[in-house]
Amino acid sequence: MSTHLTSYNARTGETLATLTASTPQDIDAAGTAAAAAFPLWQASSGTQRATLLRALAAGLEVDRETFVVLANQETALGPVRLNGELDRTAFQLRRFADMAERGAPFDYLDDPAVAGAPPAGHPAMQRWSVPVGPVAVYAASNFPFAFSVLGGDTAAALAAGCPVVIKAHPGHPQLSQQTWRLIQQVLAAQSLPAGLVGIVQGASNEVGVQLVRHPAIAAAAFTGSTRGGAALAAEAAARPHPIPFYGELGSINPVIVLPDELQAKGAELATTLAGSITLGCGQFCTNPGVIVLLDAMQADAKALNDAFVQQLVQALDGQNPHAMLTQGMRKNFDAGVAHWGEAGATFVVNEDAAAGQPPRPVLAQVSAQDFIAKAVLREEVFGPSSLVVRAASVAQVLQVLQAVGGSLTVTVWGAQVDSADVQSLVRGAMAMAGRVLFAGVPTGVAVTAAQQHGGPWPSSTRPETTSVGDAALGRFLRPVCLQEPPAWLVARQGRPL
């Protein structure tokens, strides 16, 4: 296990600082401290949890300038984007605070006794929700605030009554340390144990593996690549006492564009889509990586689709992506684009970037038949790129979706009028995505009650759960049935002991 990790300037590649990586002893200590903090925190009131979460949100805002400057150096995401993301992070901390204060983590179901023999008769029962225990949170690279040290996973776990040990992402190590120092200051000010929120850091895989193996860890939440998430999920399942692993992984987020919609506003849609493809240099888990065009349904469909591709080419030409998060991601992006070419894709936008400059947008085109047949075309290319898939029929569009397997999102433009074909497409989209859009673009995930950010494999490991929105709280609670509980326990109405 490496003893150091390096903070880099994402734009220039220069070294900003060298930090000390967590040792096996550090990781064990963080897990042990979280276990020691669990009895106190699981018994905390909703008000106490809300007080902590609101103070963390306020701390981010008070020291906004320091956090944004540091994040901009390590990620190249720019102050406008980073300030907006900091606002979102504070918002979701406060949203989970409100949920805790309203008693959402303590929801219970009262099932009064029914006289008589079973199966109709049964004793009095209550179904409570209890915290699972210390949670390992694996921070993401592409959202250094909202999906990192104080991101949604941390907020949801703390609101649920669970301590947290965060595996910081090596792409922004100084920002992670600065954020953790804020957390420790807030914990100390509220006389809470330092082990309630721990952090481990390191560029090697061993750090994350040791954390998920720690016997005190009761659940894990991960945002990152399919490969990394699959490896950690296997580790979580192979423990002597397996634990749930909530992984939000790779996704190519198909956008299905029907001919009628192109006829009505093709140029407008091309501009919107080009902005979504290149937003954040394409480094979004909801980046629209596949655009499915249907060369059927009406006589001029193919001509409309050809025109749309050219409109998209023009719209992409006006986009100027910034530097990618890390040099490693840039190499992976270039390799992924090259794999498209090796698999027979035709490039319609593929301008070489000047040496040392950010990547240029990439747009390629393939037939649905090739897309279905060649797995490499269905792999996520993380960056400002998208693959146009030309389908000959509605049935072939459905085969394209089935070949993808699972996605965080599917967008269907042009489904406003009910028909058998439209119903079939919507049904196919719902079968393989966690969120189906009928307007707008998939980039941008609202933190709200109805949100579902998770879908079938390979987009996530647990498609029945979400990593964004109110329902994210439920990942860190488990149900317990109390049969014929004594009166004093009934009177607690789900409040922890």
C-alpha positions in Angstrom: 0.0 0.0 0.0 1.5 3.3 -1.1 2.3 5.7 1.8 1.7 8.9 -0.2 -0.8 10.4 -2.6 -0.4 13.5 -4.8 -2.7 16.5 -5.4 -2.4 17.7 -9.0 -3.5 20.8 -10.8 -6.1 19.4 -13.2 -5.3 21.9 -15.9 -1.5 21.8 -15.9 -0.7 18.5 -14.3 1.7 20.2 -11.9 2.0 18.8 -8.3 0.1 20.9 -5.8 1.0 18.9 -2.7 2.0 15.5 -1.5 -0.1 14.0 1.3 0.2 11.0 3.5 -2.0 8.1 2.6 -3.9 6.1 5.2 -2.1 3.1 6.6 -3.9 -0.2 7.5 -3.7 1.0 11.1 -5.4 4.3 10.2 -8.2 2.5 8.3 -8.8 0.1 11.2 -8.8 3.0 13.7 -11.4 4.8 11.6 -13.7 1.8 11.5 -13.3 1.2 15.2 -14.0 4.8 16.1 -17.2 4.7 13.9 -18.3 1.6 15.8 -17.7 3.3 19.1 -19.8 6.3 18.0 -22.7 4.2 16.8 -24.6 3.7 20.1 -24.7 7.4 20.8 -25.7 8.4 17.2 -28.3 5.7 16.6 -30.1 6.9 19.8 -29.9 10.5 18.8 -33.1 12.5 18.2 -34.1 13.9 14.8 -33.5 17.4 16.2 -29.9 16.5 17.1 -29.2 15.0 13.7 -30.8 18.0 12.0 -28.6 20.4 14.1 -25.4 18.6 12.9 -26.4 18.5 9.2 -27.5 22.2 9.2 -24.2 23.2 10.8 -22.2 21.3 8.2 -24.2 23.1 5.4 -23.5 26.5 7.0 -19.8 25.7 7.4 -19.5 25.0 3.7 -21.2 28.3 2.9 -19.2 30.4 5.3 -15.9 29.1 3.9 -17.1 28.9 0.3 -14.3 30.8 -1.3 -11.6 28.6 0.2 -13.4 25.4 -0.8 -14.2 26.6 -4.4 -10.6 27.8 -5.1 -9.2 24.5 -3.9 -11.8 22.5 -5.8 -11.1 24.5 -9.0 -7.4 23.8 -8.8 -7.9 20.0 -8.3 -10.8 19.4 -10.7 -10.8 22.2 -13.4 -14.6 22.3 -13.1 -14.6 26.1 -12.9 -16.0 28.5 -10.2 -19.5 28.8 -11.6 -20.1 25.1 -11.7 -18.4 24.6 -8.3 -20.4 27.3 -6.6 -23.6 25.8 -7.9 -22.5 22.4 -6.7 -21.7 23.7 -3.3 -25.2 25.2 -3.1 -26.7 21.8 -4.1 -24.6 20.1 -1.4 -25.8 22.5 1.3 -29.4 22.1 0.0 -29.3 18.3 0.3 -27.7 18.5 3.8 -30.5 20.7 4.9 -33.1 18.5 3.1 -32.0 15.5 5.1 -31.9 17.6 8.2 -35.6 18.5 7.6 -36.4 14.8 7.1 -34.7 13.8 10.3 -36.5 16.6 12.2 -39.8 15.4 10.8 -39.1 11.9 12.0 -38.6 10.2 8.7 -35.8 7.9 10.0 -38.2 6.7 12.7 -41.1 5.7 10.6 -43.0 2.8 12.0 -46.1 0.8 11.1 -48.6 -0.1 13.8 -50.4 -3.4 13.1 -53.0 -4.0 16.0 -53.8 -7.5 17.1 -56.6 -9.4 15.4 -58.6 -11.9 17.4 -58.9 -15.5 16.2 -56.7 -18.2 14.9 -54.1 -17.6 12.1 -53.9 -16.9 9.3 -56.6 -14.2 9.8 -55.8 -13.7 13.5 -52.4 -12.4 14.7 -50.8 -10.7 17.7 -50.1 -7.0 17.9 -47.1 -6.0 15.9 -45.1 -2.8 15.1 -42.6 -2.5 12.2 -39.7 -0.1 13.1 -36.8 1.3 11.1 -33.4 1.1 12.7 -30.0 2.3 11.6 -27.8 -0.4 10.0 -24.5 0.8 11.6 -21.4 2.4 10.4 -21.4 3.2 6.6 -18.4 3.2 4.2 -18.9 6.0 1.7 -16.8 6.0 -1.5 -16.5 9.5 -2.8 -16.8 10.3 -6.6 -14.3 12.3 -8.6 -16.7 14.2 -10.8 -18.7 15.9 -8.1 -16.2 17.1 -5.5 -18.9 18.5 -3.2 -22.2 16.8 -4.0 -21.0 13.2 -4.2 -17.9 13.5 -2.1 -17.0 13.9 1.6 -20.1 15.8 2.5 -22.2 14.5 -0.4 -25.6 12.9 -0.4 -24.5 9.5 0.9 -22.9 11.1 3.9 -25.9 13.3 4.5 -28.4 10.3 4.2 -26.3 8.1 6.5 -26.0 10.7 9.2 -29.7 11.4 9.0 -30.5 7.7 9.3 -28.4 7.5 12.5 -25.3 5.9 11.1 -21.7 7.0 11.6 -19.7 7.3 8.3 -16.2 6.5 7.2 -15.4 8.2 3.9 -13.0 6.9 1.3 -11.9 10.2 -0.2 -11.3 10.3 -3.9 -7.6 10.7 -4.9 -8.6 13.2 -7.6 -9.2 15.9 -5.0 -7.3 15.0 -1.9 -6.6 18.5 -0.5 -10.3 19.4 -0.9 -11.3 16.2 0.9 -9.0 17.0 3.8 -10.2 20.6 4.1 -13.8 19.3 4.1 -13.1 16.7 6.8 -11.4 19.4 8.9 -14.6 21.4 8.7 -16.6 18.3 9.8 -14.3 17.8 12.8 -14.7 21.4 13.9 -18.5 21.1 13.8 -18.4 17.8 15.7 -16.2 19.2 18.4 -18.4 22.3 18.7 -21.4 20.0 19.3 -19.6 17.7 21.7 -20.0 14.8 19.3 -17.3 12.1 19.0 -14.7 12.6 16.3 -15.2 9.1 15.1 -18.8 9.9 14.0 -17.3 10.9 10.6 -14.0 9.4 9.7 -11.9 9.7 6.5 -9.3 7.5 4.8 -7.3 8.4 1.8 -5.0 6.7 -0.7 -4.6 6.2 -4.5 -4.3 2.4 -4.2 -7.2 0.0 -4.4 -6.1 -1.6 -1.1 -7.5 1.4 0.9 -11.0 0.9 -0.4 -10.8 -2.9 -0.1 -9.6 -2.8 3.5 -12.4 -0.4 4.4 -15.2 -2.5 3.0 -13.7 -5.5 4.7 -13.6 -3.9 8.2 -15.9 -5.8 10.5 -17.5 -2.6 11.9 -18.8 -1.5 8.5 -22.4 -2.5 8.1 -23.1 -1.0 4.6 -21.3 0.7 1.8 -22.3 3.4 -0.7 -20.2 3.9 -3.9 -20.2 6.3 -6.9 -17.8 5.5 -9.6 -16.9 3.2 -12.4 -18.5 -0.2 -13.1 -15.2 -2.0 -12.8 -14.3 -0.4 -9.4 -17.8 -0.8 -8.1 -18.1 -4.4 -9.1 -14.8 -5.3 -7.4 -15.9 -3.7 -4.1 -19.4 -5.2 -4.4 -17.7 -8.6 -4.6 -15.6 -7.8 -1.6 -18.7 -6.8 0.4 -20.4 -10.1 -0.6 -17.4 -12.2 0.3 -17.0 -11.0 3.9 -17.7 -13.5 6.7 -20.7 -11.3 7.4 -21.8 -9.9 4.0 -23.1 -6.4 3.9 -25.3 -4.4 1.4 -23.3 -2.5 -1.2 -25.1 0.4 -2.9 -23.1 1.2 -6.0 -24.0 3.8 -8.6 -21.8 2.8 -11.5 -21.4 3.5 -15.2 -24.3 4.5 -17.5 -24.7 5.4 -21.2 -28.2 7.0 -20.9 -29.8 6.5 -24.3 -31.8 9.4 -25.8 -34.4 8.2 -28.3 -35.5 10.9 -30.7 -38.7 10.2 -32.8 -39.1 11.8 -36.2 -42.1 14.0 -35.3 -40.1 15.7 -32.6 -37.3 16.5 -35.1 -39.7 17.9 -37.6 -41.1 20.2 -35.0 -37.8 21.5 -33.4 -34.7 19.6 -34.7 -32.3 22.5 -34.5 -33.4 23.4 -31.0 -33.0 19.9 -29.8 -29.5 19.6 -31.4 -28.3 22.7 -29.5 -29.7 21.3 -26.2 -28.2 17.9 -26.7 -24.8 19.3 -27.7 -24.7 21.3 -24.4 -25.6 18.2 -22.4 -22.9 16.0 -24.2 -20.2 18.5 -23.3 -21.4 19.7 -19.9 -18.6 19.4 -17.4 -16.5 18.0 -20.2 -18.9 15.1 -20.4 -17.9 13.9 -17.0 -21.5 13.2 -15.7 -22.9 9.8 -14.9 -26.0 10.9 -16.8 -24.1 12.1 -19.9 -26.2 11.2 -23.0 -23.8 8.7 -24.5 -26.1 7.1 -27.0 -28.6 8.8 -29.4 -31.1 6.5 -31.0 -32.6 7.7 -34.3 -35.5 5.8 -35.9 -35.3 5.6 -39.7 -38.9 4.5 -39.8 -42.4 5.5 -38.6 -42.8 8.0 -41.4 -41.6 8.4 -45.0 -39.2 11.3 -44.4 -37.7 9.9 -41.2 -34.3 9.1 -42.6 -34.0 12.6 -44.1 -35.0 14.2 -40.8 -32.5 12.1 -38.9 -29.7 12.9 -41.4 -30.5 16.6 -41.0 -30.5 16.3 -37.2 -27.1 14.7 -37.2 -25.7 17.6 -39.2 -27.4 20.1 -36.9 -25.8 18.3 -34.0 -22.4 18.5 -35.7 -22.8 22.2 -36.0 -23.9 22.6 -32.4 -21.0 20.6 -31.1 -18.5 22.7 -33.2 -19.4 25.6 -31.0 -18.7 23.8 -27.7 -15.4 24.2 -25.9 -15.0 21.6 -23.1 -12.6 22.3 -20.3 -9.8 20.1 -19.0 -10.8 16.7 -17.7 -10.6 15.8 -14.0 -7.4 13.8 -14.2 -4.8 12.8 -16.8 -5.9 9.2 -16.3 -9.4 10.1 -17.3 -8.2 11.8 -20.4 -6.2 8.7 -21.5 -9.3 6.5 -20.9 -11.4 8.9 -22.9 -9.0 8.8 -25.8 -8.8 5.1 -25.6 -12.6 4.7 -25.5 -13.0 6.9 -28.6 -10.3 4.8 -30.4 -12.2 1.6 -29.6 -15.3 3.0 -31.3 -13.3 3.4 -34.5 -11.8 -0.1 -34.2 -15.3 -1.4 -33.9 -16.4 0.2 -37.2 -18.1 3.4 -36.0 -18.0 6.3 -38.5 -16.8 9.6 -36.9 -18.8 12.7 -37.9 -17.1 14.9 -35.3 -13.6 13.9 -34.2 -11.2 16.9 -34.2 -7.8 16.4 -32.7 -7.1 18.6 -29.7 -3.8 20.6 -29.7 -1.1 19.2 -27.4 -1.8 20.0 -23.8 -5.3 21.3 -24.6 -8.7 19.9 -23.4 -10.4 17.3 -25.6 -12.7 18.3 -28.4 -16.3 16.9 -28.6 -16.7 13.5 -30.4 -19.7 12.2 -32.3 -19.8 8.9 -34.1 -22.4 6.9 -35.9 -23.2 3.2 -36.2 -26.1 1.0 -37.3 -28.3 -0.6 -34.6 -27.3 -4.0 -35.9 -23.6 -3.2 -35.2 -24.4 -1.7 -31.8 -26.3 -4.8 -30.7 -23.6 -7.1 -32.0 -20.4 -5.4 -30.6 -20.2 -5.0 -26.8 -17.4 -2.5 -27.1 -19.8 0.0 -28.6 -21.9 -0.2 -25.4 -19.1 0.6 -23.0 -19.3 4.0 -21.3 -16.8 6.5 -22.8 -16.5 9.0 -20.0 -16.1 12.4 -21.6 -17.6 14.8 -24.2 -18.8 12.2 -26.7 -21.9 10.5 -27.9 -22.7 7.6 -30.3 -25.6 7.9 -32.8 -27.3 4.6 -33.4 -29.6 4.3 -36.5 -32.4 1.9 -36.0 -34.7 0.5 -38.8 -37.8 -0.2 -36.7 -39.3 0.2 -33.2 -38.5 -3.4 -32.6 -34.9 -2.7 -33.3 -34.9 0.3 -30.9 -36.1 -2.1 -28.2 -33.3 -4.5 -29.1 -30.9 -1.6 -28.7 -32.3 -0.9 -25.2 -32.1 -4.6 -24.3 -28.5 -4.7 -25.4 -27.6 -1.8 -23.1 -29.0 -3.8 -20.3 -29.4 -1.1 -17.7 -29.0 2.6 -17.4 -29.6 5.4 -14.9 -31.7 7.2 -17.5 -33.5 6.8 -20.8 -34.9 9.9 -22.6 -37.7 9.6 -25.1 -38.3 12.7 -27.2 -41.6 12.7 -29.1 -43.8 10.5 -26.9 -46.6 13.1 -26.4 -49.1 11.3 -28.6 -50.3 7.9 -27.4 -49.8 5.0 -29.9 -48.9 1.3 -29.8 -45.3 2.2 -30.9 -44.9 4.9 -28.3 -46.3 2.7 -25.5 -43.8 0.0 -26.6 -40.9 2.4 -26.4 -41.9 3.8 -23.1 -42.4 0.3 -21.7 -38.9 -0.7 -23.0 -37.3 2.4 -21.4 -39.0 1.8 -18.0 -37.7 -1.8 -18.1 -34.0 -0.8 -18.2 -33.8 2.6 -16.5 -34.3 4.2 -13.2 -35.5 7.5 -14.6 -37.3 8.1 -17.9 -37.4 11.6 -19.3 -39.8 13.0 -21.9 -38.4 16.5 -22.1 -35.1 18.1 -21.5 -31.8 16.2 -21.1 -30.6 13.6 -18.5 -27.7 15.7 -17.1 -29.0 17.3 -13.9 -30.5 15.1 -11.1 -32.9 16.9 -8.8 -32.7 16.2 -5.1 -36.4 15.6 -4.4 -39.0 13.1 -3.2 -39.7 11.3 -6.4 -36.1 11.0 -7.7 -34.7 7.7 -8.7 -31.0 7.7 -9.3 -30.2 4.0 -9.8 -31.1 1.4 -12.4 -30.5 -2.2 -13.5 -27.0 -3.5 -13.9 -24.5 -2.1 -15.0 -25.8 1.3 -13.9 -26.1 0.2 -10.3 -25.8 -2.8 -8.0 -29.1 -2.3 -6.3 -31.8 -1.1 -8.8 -34.4 -0.9 -6.1 -32.6 1.9 -4.3 -31.6 5.5 -5.2 -28.4 7.5 -4.3 -30.2 10.8 -4.8 -33.4 12.2 -3.3 -35.4 11.5 -0.2 -35.6 7.7 -0.7 -31.8 7.5 -0.4 -32.3 7.5 3.4 -33.8 4.1 3.3 -30.5 2.4 2.3 -29.2 2.9 5.7 -32.2 1.7 7.7 -33.4 -1.8 8.2 -36.9 -3.0 9.3 -37.4 -4.7 12.7 -40.8 -6.2 13.7 -41.7 -5.9 17.4 -44.3 -8.5 18.3 -46.5 -7.8 21.3 -44.2 -5.0 22.5 -44.7 -3.7 26.1 -46.6 -0.4 26.5 -43.4 1.6 27.2 -42.0 0.5 23.9 -45.2 1.2 22.0 -45.2 4.7 23.5 -41.8 5.5 21.8 -43.6 5.4 18.4 -40.5 4.3 16.6 -38.0 6.6 18.4 -34.7 4.8 19.0 -33.6 3.5 22.3 
